[in-house]
Amino acid sequence: MRVFRSFDNLKDDARGAVVAIGNFDGLHLGHQTVLDHARQIARDLDAPLGILTFEPHPRMLFRADDPPFRLTSADDRVTAASDLNIDLFFEAEFDRDFAAMSAEEFIECILVKGLGARHIVVGWDFCFGKGRAGNVDLLREIGEKSGFGVTAVEPVTHDNGIVYSSTAIRQALRDGRPQDATHLLGRPWEVAGVVIKGDQRGRTIGFPTANVALGNHLRPKYGVYAVRLGLISDENSEIVDRWIDGVANIGVRPSFGGDADAGLEAHLFDFDQDIYGRRVRVRLHGFIRGEQKFDGLDALKAQIAADVIAAKEILRKI
């Protein structure tokens, strides 16, 4: 997959694609349905398959004071797209100038002149341009004149009737329902980052942890989770060499005075290697309990031992 962050003077082999447009936060099963439609059209037209997305997420520009909400970072979204056999990944810089473009300007400057798109695929409720004035009807109207086709994909629902959406996944995670998030994503939700040094208290009580900052990731319900941590050995790749079972606390550690921001601390089973500075991916597989404050170390150690047993049971069933 080739990644482009500028659309000026694209070579011919990067133009004329069937392009799916959206924020694609999480690249969940609903997004993948949009991509499946685009993939089939690309095959029919013998054209490359592309994604057009935006960075930062528009919500980060317009609602900068909102709590972190991202399901995937920009880099992780690229990784997820490459796993889906996308040919071309176009990432537009979403700044004030970009946001001020009219819907017509977006179509003419980005889709026609920039990408030379042959066909556009979007969700049924796709809106774009200044004030979200553009919609599918406008895309189709201008597409007929400019030579590109448009397909709008209807919402897709899970067996329980819930629409596959980033909003539903965020709510599942905030509620402490990682399994439901997995069903909507098509894979376990994960936090990717570098293992950093903490205060090393876990080591002193027999439960050393690998600490990962949450950054712009959404904060799931604070508490203890059954997890698998993936070790990434190549700095230029997100390929995991090994998955290791563990139990992780996500939260502000009230037993130790509380932190200003939430973090993730994973205790790994049967593992004692030094992985400080290593990039890892931590996947949430099950919620065990909410975060709580303990009166002393003995009570904390006893609870962690119980959490380990619970996590092993959850992971055994996966």
Secondary structure, 3 states (H helix, E strand, C coil): CEEECCCCCCCHHHCCCEEEECCCCCCCHHHHHHHHHHHHHHHHHCCCEEEEEEECCHHHHHCCCCCCCECCCHHHHHHHHHCCCCCEEEEEECCHHHHCCCHHHHHHHHHHHHCCCCEEEEECCCCECHHHCECHHHHHHHHHHHCCEEEEECCCECCCCCECCHHHHHHHHHCCCHHHHHHHHCCCCEEEEEEECCCCHHHHCCCCCEEEECCCECCCCCEEEEEEEEEECCCCCCCEEEEEEEEEEEECCHHHCCCCCCEEEEEECCCCCCCCCCEEEEEEEEEEEECCCCCCHHHHHHHHHHHHHHHHHHHHCC
